[in-house]
Each structure stands twice: as structure tokens, then as C-alpha cells.
Amino acid sequence: MESSFDLDALMQMEGRYRANLINKIAGYKTANLIGTRSASGLENLSIFNSVVHIGANPPYLGFILRPTTVERHTYENIRETGFYTINQVTGAMHQQAHMTSGKYPRSVSEFEACGLKPFYHKGFEAPFVAESAIKIGLAYEEEHRMRCNDTRLVIGKIIHLRLPEGTICEDGDLALESLDTAAIGGLDTYYLGTKLGRYAYSRPGEDPRRIS
């Protein structure tokens, strides 16, 4: 048996119940911390579950920003300075990462409040997360406002990438499971991935060929 809900039934659900459900049905999502610093030097760190690949040539990543009807320190800092970082959340620091979802005053650094260390790469003004295995520095490129719900797709160009030495395979692949990479289900549940298999390019009529 399956449970079935039409749009009317979904909209009649209690708000937090519906938010939990709709956030969870998309499955496992990326867990990343976005680090920024304001023009006046105030650091900010916030967890996002919406980072997506936009393209590799040139390399772009995007993330979804909720409506700017309230203060959005991450967005404001990005627009002020043009730079930000995306940092992979690991299993070892997922609790500290989750703490950044709290509403801290602008004057408070989430790095300090949540027990994480900022790291600065020479010549790049936004803070990375020292504890993160994958650290990505980006320059703001463009944004697209969604008319349906007033969210924004913010897109940045990768201009700096830091990875543990020896983690990139010969063909550029990454073994995320070896980097303690965490994922998010919904807004508040964290997971560690298990590799099921890596497969060669799929062609119609052929069985999948496992390569690792």
C-alpha cells in the first residue's frame, strides 16, 4: 500500500509538517557550509543543502537562496565583496555545521560560535572552513530570481580548489566516501554515504559495466 496526496491535501497539512515532508522527499542532498566575509571584515558561515553543479567548462556551482524578505548575511556579503567559499561538511564536524543554521546577529562569527576554524588562502578574501576536506573558492557570476516563490539561484565561478593530497583519481574522479563526506536529508538529518559502484558510460542495450 502507498500513501497518496494531491496538491490540496499537501497544502492542508500543518506548515512545519509539510516543510519537513517536502524537504525530505528529494532524498539525500549535499551538505555544504558557505563562508563569507563582509566588506567591513565580519565573518559569516551558514549551512546549505542546495549546492548544485552548473557546468565544468568553465567550472560553475550554484545554490538556492531563500527569499530576501529578512536579513541574509551570506547573500549580502557575497554581493558586497563578490567572493565566497563552499566547504564540504564531513561526518566528524556535522554537529558544528548544523549549529550554523541558527539565527546569529551579524556581529557574531558562526566560526567562533559553532567551534569551527576559518582558513584564508593567500589572495582570496573569503574564509574557508579549516576542518572541511573539500574547500572551494568562488567568484559571484550571476543570479536568477524564481517567480514561483521568490527564491534565487546564485551561481559562482570556481577560482580556487583545495583537496587532500592523493584523493583525485587518474581520471579526475573523487572517492567521496574516503573523505568522510556527509549528506543531508531534509533540513536536520545527516548521513554518511556508502559506495554502491561506479559504472562506465551507459549505452542502450548493454548491461552496466562496473569500473570500481
LUMSE-105231 format. One line per field, with one value per residue (C-alpha): residue number from 1; residue in one letter; x, y, z. Coordinates in Angstrom, 1 decimal. Example, Ala and Ser with C-alpha at 12.3 -4.5 7.8 and 13.67 -1.06 7.14 Angstrom:
<atoms>
seq <- [1; 2]
type <- [a; s]
east <- [12.3; 13.7]
north <- [-4.5; -1.1]
up <- [7.8; 7.1]
</atoms>
This chain:
<atoms>
seq <- [1; 2; 3; 4; 5; 6; 7; 8; 9; 10; 11; 12; 13; 14; 15; 16; 17; 18; 19; 20; 21; 22; 23; 24; 25; 26; 27; 28; 29; 30; 31; 32; 33; 34; 35; 36; 37; 38; 39; 40; 41; 42; 43; 44; 45; 46; 47; 48; 49; 50; 51; 52; 53; 54; 55; 56; 57; 58; 59; 60; 61; 62; 63; 64; 65; 66; 67; 68; 69; 70; 71; 72; 73; 74; 75; 76; 77; 78; 79; 80; 81; 82; 83; 84; 85; 86; 87; 88; 89; 90; 91; 92; 93; 94; 95; 96; 97; 98; 99; 100; 101; 102; 103; 104; 105; 106; 107; 108; 109; 110; 111; 112; 113; 114; 115; 116; 117; 118; 119; 120; 121; 122; 123; 124; 125; 126; 127; 128; 129; 130; 131; 132; 133; 134; 135; 136; 137; 138; 139; 140; 141; 142; 143; 144; 145; 146; 147; 148; 149; 150; 151; 152; 153; 154; 155; 156; 157; 158; 159; 160; 161; 162; 163; 164; 165; 166; 167; 168; 169; 170; 171; 172; 173; 174; 175; 176; 177; 178; 179; 180; 181; 182; 183; 184; 185; 186; 187; 188; 189; 190; 191; 192; 193; 194; 195; 196; 197; 198; 199; 200; 201; 202; 203; 204; 205; 206; 207; 208; 209; 210; 211; 212]
type <- [m; e; s; s; f; d; l; d; a; l; m; q; m; e; g; r; y; r; a; n; l; i; n; k; i; a; g; y; k; t; a; n; l; i; g; t; r; s; a; s; g; l; e; n; l; s; i; f; n; s; v; v; h; i; g; a; n; p; p; y; l; g; f; i; l; r; p; t; t; v; e; r; h; t; y; e; n; i; r; e; t; g; f; y; t; i; n; q; v; t; g; a; m; h; q; q; a; h; m; t; s; g; k; y; p; r; s; v; s; e; f; e; a; c; g; l; k; p; f; y; h; k; g; f; e; a; p; f; v; a; e; s; a; i; k; i; g; l; a; y; e; e; e; h; r; m; r; c; n; d; t; r; l; v; i; g; k; i; i; h; l; r; l; p; e; g; t; i; c; e; d; g; d; l; a; l; e; s; l; d; t; a; a; i; g; g; l; d; t; y; y; l; g; t; k; l; g; r; y; a; y; s; r; p; g; e; d; p; r; r; i; s]
east <- [0.0; 1.1; 0.0; -1.2; -1.6; -2.8; -1.9; -4.9; -4.0; -0.4; -1.5; -3.9; -1.0; 0.3; 3.1; 6.1; 4.9; 4.6; 8.0; 9.7; 8.0; 8.7; 12.3; 12.8; 11.2; 14.1; 16.3; 19.9; 21.3; 24.7; 25.8; 28.0; 29.0; 29.2; 31.7; 31.7; 33.2; 31.6; 33.3; 33.9; 35.6; 32.7; 32.9; 29.8; 29.2; 26.0; 24.9; 23.2; 21.7; 21.1; 24.6; 24.4; 26.8; 26.1; 29.0; 32.6; 33.9; 34.2; 33.6; 30.4; 28.4; 25.0; 23.0; 19.4; 18.9; 15.6; 13.7; 15.5; 12.5; 14.7; 18.4; 20.5; 24.1; 25.5; 23.9; 24.6; 28.3; 28.5; 27.0; 29.3; 32.6; 31.9; 33.6; 32.6; 33.6; 31.8; 33.1; 32.1; 30.6; 32.2; 30.8; 33.4; 32.1; 28.4; 27.1; 29.1; 28.0; 24.3; 24.7; 25.4; 21.7; 20.8; 20.0; 23.1; 23.5; 25.6; 28.3; 28.7; 31.0; 29.5; 33.0; 33.7; 30.1; 30.0; 33.5; 34.9; 38.2; 38.4; 41.2; 42.4; 44.1; 46.6; 45.0; 41.4; 39.4; 36.5; 37.1; 37.3; 36.5; 39.7; 38.0; 36.5; 38.1; 36.9; 37.3; 36.1; 36.6; 34.2; 33.6; 30.0; 28.8; 25.1; 21.7; 18.2; 15.1; 12.4; 9.0; 7.2; 8.4; 10.9; 14.0; 17.2; 19.7; 23.1; 25.9; 29.6; 32.7; 35.3; 38.6; 40.3; 40.0; 41.7; 41.6; 43.6; 46.7; 46.3; 42.4; 42.0; 41.9; 43.7; 40.6; 39.6; 37.1; 36.9; 36.2; 33.8; 33.3; 37.0; 36.7; 34.0; 31.6; 28.2; 24.8; 21.6; 18.1; 15.6; 16.9; 18.1; 19.2; 22.7; 24.1; 27.3; 27.3; 28.2; 29.6; 27.4; 29.5; 30.9; 30.0; 31.2; 29.2; 25.8; 24.8; 21.3; 21.0; 24.2; 24.3; 26.1; 29.8; 31.2; 34.6; 35.1]
north <- [0.0; 3.6; 6.9; 9.3; 13.1; 15.6; 19.3; 20.2; 17.6; 18.8; 22.4; 21.5; 19.9; 21.8; 24.1; 22.6; 19.0; 19.9; 21.6; 18.5; 16.2; 18.2; 18.8; 15.1; 13.6; 14.8; 12.3; 12.8; 16.2; 17.9; 19.2; 22.3; 25.4; 28.7; 31.0; 34.8; 38.0; 41.4; 44.4; 45.5; 42.2; 40.4; 36.6; 34.5; 30.8; 29.0; 25.5; 24.9; 21.7; 23.1; 23.3; 22.0; 21.5; 24.1; 23.3; 22.3; 24.4; 26.9; 25.4; 26.8; 25.8; 27.2; 27.2; 28.2; 31.2; 31.7; 34.9; 38.1; 39.4; 39.1; 39.6; 37.1; 37.7; 35.2; 36.8; 40.4; 39.6; 37.9; 40.9; 43.3; 41.5; 39.2; 36.2; 33.2; 29.7; 26.3; 23.8; 20.1; 19.0; 15.9; 13.4; 14.5; 18.1; 17.7; 18.8; 22.1; 22.6; 22.2; 24.8; 27.4; 27.2; 29.3; 33.0; 34.7; 38.5; 40.0; 40.9; 37.2; 34.9; 31.5; 30.1; 31.1; 30.4; 26.9; 25.7; 25.8; 27.4; 29.9; 29.4; 32.0; 31.2; 33.9; 36.3; 35.1; 37.2; 34.9; 32.4; 28.6; 26.0; 24.5; 21.2; 20.6; 18.1; 19.9; 23.7; 25.7; 29.4; 31.1; 34.5; 35.6; 35.3; 35.8; 35.0; 34.1; 35.0; 32.4; 34.0; 31.0; 31.5; 34.4; 32.2; 32.8; 30.6; 32.1; 31.0; 31.3; 30.5; 28.3; 30.1; 28.1; 24.4; 22.7; 18.9; 16.5; 15.3; 11.9; 12.0; 12.6; 9.5; 9.3; 10.3; 13.2; 11.2; 11.6; 8.9; 10.9; 8.1; 8.2; 11.9; 11.4; 13.3; 13.9; 14.4; 16.0; 14.6; 17.4; 20.2; 18.4; 14.8; 13.8; 10.7; 9.2; 7.6; 4.1; 3.5; 1.1; 1.1; 3.3; 2.4; 3.0; 5.2; 3.7; 2.6; 1.3; -2.5; -3.0; -4.1; -1.6; -2.2; -1.6; 0.1; 0.4]
up <- [0.0; -0.7; 0.8; -1.8; -1.6; -4.1; -4.0; -1.9; 0.7; 0.8; 1.2; 4.1; 6.1; 9.1; 7.9; 9.7; 8.9; 5.2; 5.2; 6.8; 4.3; 1.1; 2.1; 2.7; -0.4; -2.7; -0.9; 0.2; -0.7; -0.5; 2.9; 2.5; 4.5; 2.7; 4.1; 3.5; 4.9; 4.8; 3.4; 7.0; 7.8; 9.6; 9.0; 8.3; 7.9; 7.0; 6.1; 2.7; 1.3; -2.2; -3.9; -7.4; -10.4; -13.1; -15.5; -15.8; -18.7; -17.1; -13.6; -12.0; -9.0; -7.9; -4.7; -3.8; -1.5; 0.3; -0.1; 1.0; 2.9; 6.0; 6.5; 4.6; 5.7; 3.2; 0.3; 1.4; 1.9; -1.5; -3.2; -1.2; -1.9; -4.9; -3.2; -1.1; -0.3; -0.4; 2.1; 2.3; 5.6; 7.0; 9.4; 12.0; 12.1; 11.1; 14.5; 14.4; 10.8; 11.8; 14.5; 11.9; 10.8; 13.9; 13.6; 14.9; 15.0; 12.1; 14.6; 15.7; 13.7; 13.3; 13.0; 16.6; 17.9; 16.4; 17.1; 13.5; 12.3; 9.5; 7.0; 4.5; 1.2; 0.2; -2.2; -1.6; 0.8; 1.8; 4.7; 4.1; 6.8; 8.0; 9.0; 5.6; 3.2; 0.1; 0.0; -3.0; -3.6; -5.9; -7.5; -7.9; -11.5; -11.7; -10.1; -11.2; -9.2; -9.2; -9.8; -8.3; -4.7; -4.7; -4.1; -6.0; -7.9; -7.1; -9.5; -8.8; -10.9; -9.1; -8.9; -6.2; -5.1; -2.2; -1.6; 0.5; -1.4; -3.2; -3.3; -7.0; -9.2; -12.6; -14.5; -12.1; -10.0; -6.3; -3.7; -1.6; 0.9; 1.8; 2.6; 5.3; 3.1; 4.8; 3.2; 4.4; 4.4; 4.8; 7.0; 10.0; 9.4; 8.4; 6.7; 5.5; 2.0; 1.1; -2.4; -4.4; -7.6; -10.3; -13.9; -17.4; -19.8; -20.4; -23.9; -24.8; -24.9; -22.8; -19.1; -16.8; -16.7; -13.3; -13.2; -9.5]
</atoms>
